[in-house]
């Protein structure tokens, strides 16, 4: 054991919790997170329709958060409790597919609303 076995599980849970926090701020406070949803140099005040953007980006951000948390939990379980076999690879492919989907759809939303 070299101490680094569960690093991807911890990163997955951390990223998922941060995404969940960003979703909560977007959904309930109307704050658009500049580190996940839009590039840092984007002026949020130039959004053409903030409510429509919130409605479109919110569910996508929630899906990302849930998948990342599930992946992180599964990775930690696989590392420290018992092998999950093919489920590990299914979750890895799922998280990569969701990351690509999220990046692609948010890029389209940003082009439309900013």
PyMOL CGO cylinders between C-alpha atoms (Angstrom):
from pymol import cmd
from pymol.cgo import CYLINDER

trace = [
    CYLINDER, 0.00, 0.00, 0.00, 1.63, 3.23, -1.09, 0.3, 1, 1, 1, 1, 1, 1,
    CYLINDER, 1.63, 3.23, -1.09, -1.05, 5.63, 0.16, 0.3, 1, 1, 1, 1, 1, 1,
    CYLINDER, -1.05, 5.63, 0.16, -2.30, 6.74, -3.25, 0.3, 1, 1, 1, 1, 1, 1,
    CYLINDER, -2.30, 6.74, -3.25, -4.84, 4.02, -4.04, 0.3, 1, 1, 1, 1, 1, 1,
    CYLINDER, -4.84, 4.02, -4.04, -7.99, 6.01, -3.33, 0.3, 1, 1, 1, 1, 1, 1,
    CYLINDER, -7.99, 6.01, -3.33, -6.90, 9.32, -4.81, 0.3, 1, 1, 1, 1, 1, 1,
    CYLINDER, -6.90, 9.32, -4.81, -9.28, 9.18, -7.78, 0.3, 1, 1, 1, 1, 1, 1,
    CYLINDER, -9.28, 9.18, -7.78, -12.19, 8.30, -5.54, 0.3, 1, 1, 1, 1, 1, 1,
    CYLINDER, -12.19, 8.30, -5.54, -11.41, 11.25, -3.29, 0.3, 1, 1, 1, 1, 1, 1,
    CYLINDER, -11.41, 11.25, -3.29, -11.03, 13.55, -6.30, 0.3, 1, 1, 1, 1, 1, 1,
    CYLINDER, -11.03, 13.55, -6.30, -14.31, 12.25, -7.74, 0.3, 1, 1, 1, 1, 1, 1,
    CYLINDER, -14.31, 12.25, -7.74, -16.24, 12.85, -4.53, 0.3, 1, 1, 1, 1, 1, 1,
    CYLINDER, -16.24, 12.85, -4.53, -14.63, 16.27, -4.07, 0.3, 1, 1, 1, 1, 1, 1,
    CYLINDER, -14.63, 16.27, -4.07, -15.42, 17.34, -7.62, 0.3, 1, 1, 1, 1, 1, 1,
    CYLINDER, -15.42, 17.34, -7.62, -18.95, 15.98, -7.27, 0.3, 1, 1, 1, 1, 1, 1,
    CYLINDER, -18.95, 15.98, -7.27, -19.55, 17.86, -4.03, 0.3, 1, 1, 1, 1, 1, 1,
    CYLINDER, -19.55, 17.86, -4.03, -18.17, 21.05, -5.58, 0.3, 1, 1, 1, 1, 1, 1,
    CYLINDER, -18.17, 21.05, -5.58, -20.45, 20.58, -8.59, 0.3, 1, 1, 1, 1, 1, 1,
    CYLINDER, -20.45, 20.58, -8.59, -23.38, 19.99, -6.25, 0.3, 1, 1, 1, 1, 1, 1,
    CYLINDER, -23.38, 19.99, -6.25, -22.49, 23.21, -4.41, 0.3, 1, 1, 1, 1, 1, 1,
    CYLINDER, -22.49, 23.21, -4.41, -22.35, 25.07, -7.73, 0.3, 1, 1, 1, 1, 1, 1,
    CYLINDER, -22.35, 25.07, -7.73, -25.75, 23.61, -8.68, 0.3, 1, 1, 1, 1, 1, 1,
    CYLINDER, -25.75, 23.61, -8.68, -27.22, 24.70, -5.34, 0.3, 1, 1, 1, 1, 1, 1,
    CYLINDER, -27.22, 24.70, -5.34, -25.90, 28.25, -5.82, 0.3, 1, 1, 1, 1, 1, 1,
    CYLINDER, -25.90, 28.25, -5.82, -27.23, 28.32, -9.40, 0.3, 1, 1, 1, 1, 1, 1,
    CYLINDER, -27.23, 28.32, -9.40, -30.63, 26.88, -8.53, 0.3, 1, 1, 1, 1, 1, 1,
    CYLINDER, -30.63, 26.88, -8.53, -31.43, 28.68, -5.30, 0.3, 1, 1, 1, 1, 1, 1,
    CYLINDER, -31.43, 28.68, -5.30, -29.32, 31.82, -5.31, 0.3, 1, 1, 1, 1, 1, 1,
    CYLINDER, -29.32, 31.82, -5.31, -28.99, 32.54, -9.03, 0.3, 1, 1, 1, 1, 1, 1,
    CYLINDER, -28.99, 32.54, -9.03, -25.18, 32.67, -8.92, 0.3, 1, 1, 1, 1, 1, 1,
    CYLINDER, -25.18, 32.67, -8.92, -23.44, 31.31, -12.02, 0.3, 1, 1, 1, 1, 1, 1,
    CYLINDER, -23.44, 31.31, -12.02, -20.20, 29.55, -11.08, 0.3, 1, 1, 1, 1, 1, 1,
    CYLINDER, -20.20, 29.55, -11.08, -17.36, 30.85, -13.23, 0.3, 1, 1, 1, 1, 1, 1,
    CYLINDER, -17.36, 30.85, -13.23, -15.08, 27.90, -12.61, 0.3, 1, 1, 1, 1, 1, 1,
    CYLINDER, -15.08, 27.90, -12.61, -17.46, 25.19, -13.85, 0.3, 1, 1, 1, 1, 1, 1,
    CYLINDER, -17.46, 25.19, -13.85, -20.04, 26.73, -16.15, 0.3, 1, 1, 1, 1, 1, 1,
    CYLINDER, -20.04, 26.73, -16.15, -18.34, 29.65, -17.88, 0.3, 1, 1, 1, 1, 1, 1,
    CYLINDER, -18.34, 29.65, -17.88, -14.72, 30.61, -18.54, 0.3, 1, 1, 1, 1, 1, 1,
    CYLINDER, -14.72, 30.61, -18.54, -13.19, 32.85, -15.87, 0.3, 1, 1, 1, 1, 1, 1,
    CYLINDER, -13.19, 32.85, -15.87, -12.87, 35.83, -18.21, 0.3, 1, 1, 1, 1, 1, 1,
    CYLINDER, -12.87, 35.83, -18.21, -16.59, 35.80, -19.06, 0.3, 1, 1, 1, 1, 1, 1,
    CYLINDER, -16.59, 35.80, -19.06, -18.61, 38.73, -17.76, 0.3, 1, 1, 1, 1, 1, 1,
    CYLINDER, -18.61, 38.73, -17.76, -21.68, 37.19, -16.12, 0.3, 1, 1, 1, 1, 1, 1,
    CYLINDER, -21.68, 37.19, -16.12, -23.55, 40.48, -16.39, 0.3, 1, 1, 1, 1, 1, 1,
    CYLINDER, -23.55, 40.48, -16.39, -23.57, 40.13, -20.20, 0.3, 1, 1, 1, 1, 1, 1,
    CYLINDER, -23.57, 40.13, -20.20, -25.79, 37.03, -20.09, 0.3, 1, 1, 1, 1, 1, 1,
    CYLINDER, -25.79, 37.03, -20.09, -28.65, 37.48, -22.56, 0.3, 1, 1, 1, 1, 1, 1,
    CYLINDER, -28.65, 37.48, -22.56, -31.22, 35.58, -20.47, 0.3, 1, 1, 1, 1, 1, 1,
    CYLINDER, -31.22, 35.58, -20.47, -30.03, 34.56, -17.02, 0.3, 1, 1, 1, 1, 1, 1,
    CYLINDER, -30.03, 34.56, -17.02, -33.20, 32.67, -16.08, 0.3, 1, 1, 1, 1, 1, 1,
    CYLINDER, -33.20, 32.67, -16.08, -33.15, 30.59, -19.26, 0.3, 1, 1, 1, 1, 1, 1,
    CYLINDER, -33.15, 30.59, -19.26, -29.46, 29.87, -18.76, 0.3, 1, 1, 1, 1, 1, 1,
    CYLINDER, -29.46, 29.87, -18.76, -30.11, 28.76, -15.18, 0.3, 1, 1, 1, 1, 1, 1,
    CYLINDER, -30.11, 28.76, -15.18, -32.96, 26.52, -16.32, 0.3, 1, 1, 1, 1, 1, 1,
    CYLINDER, -32.96, 26.52, -16.32, -30.84, 24.94, -19.06, 0.3, 1, 1, 1, 1, 1, 1,
    CYLINDER, -30.84, 24.94, -19.06, -27.55, 24.55, -17.17, 0.3, 1, 1, 1, 1, 1, 1,
    CYLINDER, -27.55, 24.55, -17.17, -28.96, 23.47, -13.80, 0.3, 1, 1, 1, 1, 1, 1,
    CYLINDER, -28.96, 23.47, -13.80, -30.01, 19.91, -14.68, 0.3, 1, 1, 1, 1, 1, 1,
    CYLINDER, -30.01, 19.91, -14.68, -26.76, 19.30, -16.56, 0.3, 1, 1, 1, 1, 1, 1,
    CYLINDER, -26.76, 19.30, -16.56, -24.73, 20.42, -13.55, 0.3, 1, 1, 1, 1, 1, 1,
    CYLINDER, -24.73, 20.42, -13.55, -26.79, 18.20, -11.25, 0.3, 1, 1, 1, 1, 1, 1,
    CYLINDER, -26.79, 18.20, -11.25, -26.22, 15.14, -13.48, 0.3, 1, 1, 1, 1, 1, 1,
    CYLINDER, -26.22, 15.14, -13.48, -22.49, 15.84, -13.45, 0.3, 1, 1, 1, 1, 1, 1,
    CYLINDER, -22.49, 15.84, -13.45, -22.47, 16.16, -9.65, 0.3, 1, 1, 1, 1, 1, 1,
    CYLINDER, -22.47, 16.16, -9.65, -24.39, 12.92, -9.06, 0.3, 1, 1, 1, 1, 1, 1,
    CYLINDER, -24.39, 12.92, -9.06, -22.27, 10.90, -11.49, 0.3, 1, 1, 1, 1, 1, 1,
    CYLINDER, -22.27, 10.90, -11.49, -19.01, 12.21, -10.01, 0.3, 1, 1, 1, 1, 1, 1,
    CYLINDER, -19.01, 12.21, -10.01, -20.12, 11.43, -6.45, 0.3, 1, 1, 1, 1, 1, 1,
    CYLINDER, -20.12, 11.43, -6.45, -21.25, 7.93, -7.44, 0.3, 1, 1, 1, 1, 1, 1,
    CYLINDER, -21.25, 7.93, -7.44, -17.99, 7.31, -9.28, 0.3, 1, 1, 1, 1, 1, 1,
    CYLINDER, -17.99, 7.31, -9.28, -15.92, 8.50, -6.32, 0.3, 1, 1, 1, 1, 1, 1,
    CYLINDER, -15.92, 8.50, -6.32, -17.87, 6.35, -3.88, 0.3, 1, 1, 1, 1, 1, 1,
    CYLINDER, -17.87, 6.35, -3.88, -17.61, 3.32, -6.14, 0.3, 1, 1, 1, 1, 1, 1,
    CYLINDER, -17.61, 3.32, -6.14, -13.87, 3.84, -6.61, 0.3, 1, 1, 1, 1, 1, 1,
    CYLINDER, -13.87, 3.84, -6.61, -13.27, 4.07, -2.87, 0.3, 1, 1, 1, 1, 1, 1,
    CYLINDER, -13.27, 4.07, -2.87, -15.41, 0.97, -2.28, 0.3, 1, 1, 1, 1, 1, 1,
    CYLINDER, -15.41, 0.97, -2.28, -13.52, -0.86, -5.03, 0.3, 1, 1, 1, 1, 1, 1,
    CYLINDER, -13.52, -0.86, -5.03, -10.17, 0.17, -3.54, 0.3, 1, 1, 1, 1, 1, 1,
    CYLINDER, -10.17, 0.17, -3.54, -10.72, -0.35, 0.17, 0.3, 1, 1, 1, 1, 1, 1,
    CYLINDER, -10.72, -0.35, 0.17, -13.60, -2.81, 0.65, 0.3, 1, 1, 1, 1, 1, 1,
    CYLINDER, -13.60, -2.81, 0.65, -13.84, -5.30, -2.19, 0.3, 1, 1, 1, 1, 1, 1,
    CYLINDER, -13.84, -5.30, -2.19, -13.45, -5.47, -5.94, 0.3, 1, 1, 1, 1, 1, 1,
    CYLINDER, -13.45, -5.47, -5.94, -16.53, -4.47, -7.88, 0.3, 1, 1, 1, 1, 1, 1,
    CYLINDER, -16.53, -4.47, -7.88, -15.30, -6.09, -11.09, 0.3, 1, 1, 1, 1, 1, 1,
    CYLINDER, -15.30, -6.09, -11.09, -16.89, -4.75, -14.24, 0.3, 1, 1, 1, 1, 1, 1,
    CYLINDER, -16.89, -4.75, -14.24, -18.85, -2.09, -12.37, 0.3, 1, 1, 1, 1, 1, 1,
    CYLINDER, -18.85, -2.09, -12.37, -15.61, -0.15, -11.88, 0.3, 1, 1, 1, 1, 1, 1,
    CYLINDER, -15.61, -0.15, -11.88, -15.05, 0.01, -15.64, 0.3, 1, 1, 1, 1, 1, 1,
    CYLINDER, -15.05, 0.01, -15.64, -18.69, 0.84, -16.34, 0.3, 1, 1, 1, 1, 1, 1,
    CYLINDER, -18.69, 0.84, -16.34, -18.51, 3.74, -13.89, 0.3, 1, 1, 1, 1, 1, 1,
    CYLINDER, -18.51, 3.74, -13.89, -15.22, 4.95, -15.36, 0.3, 1, 1, 1, 1, 1, 1,
    CYLINDER, -15.22, 4.95, -15.36, -16.66, 4.98, -18.88, 0.3, 1, 1, 1, 1, 1, 1,
    CYLINDER, -16.66, 4.98, -18.88, -19.85, 6.63, -17.59, 0.3, 1, 1, 1, 1, 1, 1,
    CYLINDER, -19.85, 6.63, -17.59, -17.98, 9.43, -15.83, 0.3, 1, 1, 1, 1, 1, 1,
    CYLINDER, -17.98, 9.43, -15.83, -15.83, 10.09, -18.89, 0.3, 1, 1, 1, 1, 1, 1,
    CYLINDER, -15.83, 10.09, -18.89, -18.91, 10.14, -21.14, 0.3, 1, 1, 1, 1, 1, 1,
    CYLINDER, -18.91, 10.14, -21.14, -20.73, 12.52, -18.79, 0.3, 1, 1, 1, 1, 1, 1,
    CYLINDER, -20.73, 12.52, -18.79, -17.70, 14.83, -18.63, 0.3, 1, 1, 1, 1, 1, 1,
    CYLINDER, -17.70, 14.83, -18.63, -17.54, 15.02, -22.43, 0.3, 1, 1, 1, 1, 1, 1,
    CYLINDER, -17.54, 15.02, -22.43, -21.31, 15.53, -22.68, 0.3, 1, 1, 1, 1, 1, 1,
    CYLINDER, -21.31, 15.53, -22.68, -21.26, 18.21, -20.00, 0.3, 1, 1, 1, 1, 1, 1,
    CYLINDER, -21.26, 18.21, -20.00, -18.39, 20.13, -21.60, 0.3, 1, 1, 1, 1, 1, 1,
    CYLINDER, -18.39, 20.13, -21.60, -20.03, 19.98, -25.03, 0.3, 1, 1, 1, 1, 1, 1,
    CYLINDER, -20.03, 19.98, -25.03, -23.49, 21.07, -23.89, 0.3, 1, 1, 1, 1, 1, 1,
    CYLINDER, -23.49, 21.07, -23.89, -22.21, 23.85, -21.61, 0.3, 1, 1, 1, 1, 1, 1,
    CYLINDER, -22.21, 23.85, -21.61, -20.04, 25.17, -24.44, 0.3, 1, 1, 1, 1, 1, 1,
    CYLINDER, -20.04, 25.17, -24.44, -23.16, 25.35, -26.63, 0.3, 1, 1, 1, 1, 1, 1,
    CYLINDER, -23.16, 25.35, -26.63, -25.11, 27.09, -23.84, 0.3, 1, 1, 1, 1, 1, 1,
    CYLINDER, -25.11, 27.09, -23.84, -22.34, 29.63, -23.35, 0.3, 1, 1, 1, 1, 1, 1,
    CYLINDER, -22.34, 29.63, -23.35, -22.25, 30.40, -27.06, 0.3, 1, 1, 1, 1, 1, 1,
    CYLINDER, -22.25, 30.40, -27.06, -26.02, 30.89, -27.02, 0.3, 1, 1, 1, 1, 1, 1,
    CYLINDER, -26.02, 30.89, -27.02, -26.36, 33.03, -23.88, 0.3, 1, 1, 1, 1, 1, 1,
    CYLINDER, -26.36, 33.03, -23.88, -23.08, 35.00, -23.73, 0.3, 1, 1, 1, 1, 1, 1,
]
cmd.load_cgo(trace, "trace")
